[in-house]
């Protein structure tokens, strides 16, 4: 399991002329580590990965890995709607030394179950890193069914799902189908505690950008039985 608790889906700061502001990004990383965040997710949706170039994404991931320096896990968003580009990004992230990958469903294409399965299988086979599936149908128009998540959970390095469907019935079904060591993370800040109550292990949070300690504490207290 990559982490338990609160991972921040960290924002990407930019300068006035549209370039990545690495100095400010470094400050944000230190702020997160100093305030209880359990893992950093860089180049996710909140990090504006889809509006950055490949070179910008890889430079930001490299900076995060070096700045964090193994103090907490760094998880990189490497997915896209192009399977082979996702393979390329995943392999490059592995070379940069990330601890895990967050791989979104292929958006816009509206792949069926067989297509989704082959997409994730292909990416997983290309690296040794642990992978978190990212299910956010509100943005991608594609939902990963609980049955498919259970099938993908049989792949050794697919270890978790970020569930942002907003459907707690689906979360309950996923929890009933996957092994105990397969992590379920909330992808929505408004369902953190309900998802934990169904057997979840934490959150990949936007709220944590401004309230990292509070988000960490909320999850930690629940997992401690409070």
C-alpha positions as CSV (number, residue, x, y, z in Angstrom):
1,X,0.0,0.0,0.0
2,X,1.5,3.3,-1.1
3,X,0.1,5.3,1.8
4,X,-2.7,5.5,4.4
5,X,-4.1,9.0,5.2
6,X,-4.2,12.1,3.1
7,X,-2.3,12.6,-0.1
8,X,-2.5,16.1,-1.6
9,X,-3.4,16.5,-5.3
10,X,-0.9,19.3,-5.4
11,X,-1.5,22.4,-7.5
12,X,1.1,23.6,-10.1
13,X,2.0,27.2,-9.6
14,X,2.9,29.3,-12.7
15,X,4.7,32.6,-13.2
16,X,2.9,35.6,-14.8
17,X,4.3,34.6,-18.2
18,X,2.9,31.1,-18.0
19,X,6.0,29.1,-17.0
20,X,6.1,26.6,-14.1
21,X,7.1,28.4,-10.9
22,X,9.5,25.9,-9.5
23,X,10.5,28.1,-6.5
24,X,6.9,28.4,-5.4
25,X,6.3,24.7,-6.0
26,X,9.2,23.9,-3.7
27,X,7.6,26.1,-1.0
28,X,4.3,24.3,-1.4
29,X,6.0,20.9,-1.1
30,X,7.7,21.9,2.1
31,X,4.4,23.3,3.4
32,X,2.7,20.0,2.8
33,X,5.5,17.9,4.4
34,X,5.6,20.2,7.4
35,X,1.8,19.9,7.9
36,X,1.2,16.2,8.0
37,X,0.5,15.3,4.4
38,X,1.1,11.6,3.9
39,X,1.9,11.6,0.2
40,X,2.3,14.0,-2.8
41,X,0.4,13.5,-6.0
42,X,2.1,15.6,-8.7
43,X,0.7,16.2,-12.2
44,X,-2.8,15.1,-11.4
45,X,-6.0,16.9,-12.6
46,X,-5.6,19.5,-9.9
47,X,-2.0,19.9,-11.0
48,X,-3.2,20.9,-14.5
49,X,-1.3,18.0,-16.2
50,X,-3.7,18.1,-19.2
51,X,-2.7,21.7,-19.9
52,X,1.1,21.2,-19.6
53,X,3.5,19.9,-22.1
54,X,5.2,16.5,-21.6
55,X,8.5,18.3,-20.9
56,X,6.9,20.5,-18.3
57,X,5.2,17.5,-16.6
58,X,8.5,15.5,-16.5
59,X,10.5,18.5,-15.2
60,X,7.9,19.1,-12.4
61,X,7.9,15.4,-11.4
62,X,11.7,15.3,-11.4
63,X,11.8,18.4,-9.2
64,X,9.2,16.9,-6.8
65,X,11.1,13.6,-6.4
66,X,14.4,15.5,-5.7
67,X,12.8,18.0,-3.3
68,X,10.8,15.5,-1.3
69,X,13.8,13.2,-1.2
70,X,12.0,10.1,0.1
71,X,10.5,11.9,3.1
72,X,7.0,10.9,2.0
73,X,5.8,9.0,-1.2
74,X,5.7,10.9,-4.5
75,X,3.0,9.7,-6.8
76,X,2.9,10.9,-10.4
77,X,0.0,11.3,-12.7
78,X,1.0,9.5,-15.9
79,X,-2.3,8.6,-17.6
80,X,-4.0,10.0,-20.7
81,X,-6.4,8.9,-23.3
82,X,-3.5,7.6,-25.4
83,X,-2.4,4.2,-24.1
84,X,1.1,4.4,-25.6
85,X,1.7,7.9,-24.4
86,X,0.6,6.7,-20.9
87,X,3.2,3.9,-21.2
88,X,5.9,6.4,-22.2
89,X,5.0,8.7,-19.3
90,X,4.8,5.8,-16.8
91,X,8.3,4.6,-17.9
92,X,9.8,8.0,-17.7
93,X,8.3,8.6,-14.2
94,X,9.8,5.3,-13.1
95,X,13.2,6.4,-14.3
96,X,12.8,9.6,-12.3
97,X,12.3,7.7,-9.1
98,X,8.7,8.2,-8.2
99,X,7.1,5.8,-5.7
100,X,3.9,5.2,-7.6
101,X,1.6,6.2,-10.5
102,X,-1.9,7.6,-10.7
103,X,-3.5,6.5,-14.0
104,X,-6.7,8.0,-15.1
105,X,-9.3,6.4,-17.4
106,X,-8.8,7.3,-21.0
107,X,-11.1,10.4,-21.3
108,X,-13.2,11.4,-24.3
109,X,-12.7,8.0,-26.1
110,X,-15.4,6.3,-24.0
111,X,-13.7,2.9,-24.1
112,X,-15.8,-0.1,-23.3
113,X,-14.9,-2.6,-20.6
114,X,-12.6,-4.7,-22.8
115,X,-10.8,-1.5,-24.0
116,X,-10.4,-0.2,-20.5
117,X,-9.0,-3.5,-19.3
118,X,-6.4,-3.6,-22.1
119,X,-5.5,0.0,-21.5
120,X,-4.6,-0.5,-17.8
121,X,-3.1,-4.0,-18.4
122,X,-0.7,-2.5,-21.0
123,X,0.4,0.3,-18.8
124,X,0.8,-2.0,-15.7
125,X,2.9,-4.4,-17.8
126,X,5.3,-1.6,-18.9
127,X,6.5,-0.7,-15.4
128,X,7.2,-2.3,-12.0
129,X,5.8,0.7,-10.0
130,X,2.6,0.4,-8.0
131,X,-0.4,1.9,-9.8
132,X,-3.5,3.7,-8.5
133,X,-6.5,3.6,-10.9
134,X,-8.2,6.9,-11.1
135,X,-12.0,6.7,-11.7
136,X,-13.6,10.1,-12.3
137,X,-16.5,9.7,-14.7
138,X,-17.7,13.3,-14.2
139,X,-14.6,14.4,-16.1
140,X,-13.9,11.5,-18.4
141,X,-17.3,10.2,-19.3
142,X,-16.1,6.7,-18.4
143,X,-16.8,4.7,-15.3
144,X,-14.7,1.7,-14.2
145,X,-17.2,-0.8,-12.9
146,X,-16.6,-2.6,-9.6
147,X,-16.3,-5.9,-11.4
148,X,-13.6,-4.5,-13.7
149,X,-11.7,-3.0,-10.7
150,X,-11.8,-6.4,-9.0
151,X,-10.3,-7.9,-12.2
152,X,-7.6,-5.3,-12.4
153,X,-6.8,-5.8,-8.7
154,X,-5.5,-9.2,-9.6
155,X,-2.6,-7.6,-11.5
156,X,0.3,-7.4,-9.0
157,X,1.2,-3.8,-9.4
158,X,-2.3,-2.4,-9.6
159,X,-2.7,-1.7,-5.9
160,X,-5.5,0.9,-5.4
161,X,-8.2,3.0,-6.8
162,X,-8.9,6.7,-6.4
163,X,-12.7,6.7,-6.5
164,X,-14.3,10.0,-7.5
165,X,-17.5,8.7,-9.0
166,X,-19.4,10.1,-6.0
167,X,-21.4,6.9,-5.8
168,X,-21.0,5.4,-2.4
169,X,-23.0,2.3,-3.4
170,X,-20.3,1.7,-6.0
171,X,-17.6,2.2,-3.3
172,X,-19.3,-0.4,-1.1
173,X,-19.4,-2.9,-4.0
174,X,-15.8,-2.3,-4.8
175,X,-14.8,-2.9,-1.1
176,X,-16.7,-6.2,-1.1
177,X,-14.9,-7.4,-4.2
178,X,-11.3,-6.4,-3.8
179,X,-8.6,-8.0,-1.5
180,X,-8.1,-6.3,1.9
181,X,-4.7,-5.0,0.8
182,X,-6.1,-3.2,-2.2
183,X,-6.5,0.4,-1.2
184,X,-9.5,2.6,-1.8
185,X,-9.0,6.3,-1.7
186,X,-11.6,9.0,-1.9
187,X,-11.3,11.3,-4.9
188,X,-13.8,13.8,-3.5
189,X,-13.3,15.8,-0.4
190,X,-17.0,15.8,0.5
191,X,-17.0,12.0,0.8
192,X,-13.9,11.3,2.8
193,X,-15.5,10.1,6.0
194,X,-18.4,8.2,4.3
195,X,-15.8,6.4,2.1
196,X,-13.6,5.6,5.1
197,X,-16.6,4.1,6.8
198,X,-17.0,1.6,3.9
199,X,-13.4,0.4,4.3
200,X,-11.4,3.1,2.6
201,X,-7.8,3.9,3.4
202,X,-7.6,7.7,2.8
203,X,-8.0,10.5,0.3
204,X,-6.3,12.1,-2.6
205,X,-7.4,15.6,-1.7
206,X,-7.8,19.0,-3.2
207,X,-8.7,20.5,0.2
208,X,-5.3,19.5,1.5
209,X,-3.7,22.2,-0.6
210,X,-5.0,24.7,1.9
211,X,-5.8,22.6,4.9
212,X,-3.2,19.8,4.9
213,X,-3.0,19.2,8.7
214,X,-6.7,19.2,9.1
215,X,-7.3,16.7,6.2
216,X,-4.5,14.4,7.6
217,X,-6.0,14.6,11.1
218,X,-9.5,13.8,9.9
219,X,-8.4,10.6,8.2
220,X,-5.9,9.6,11.0
221,X,-8.6,10.0,13.7
222,X,-11.0,7.9,11.8
223,X,-8.5,5.2,11.1
224,X,-7.5,5.3,14.8
225,X,-11.2,4.6,15.8
226,X,-12.1,8.1,16.9
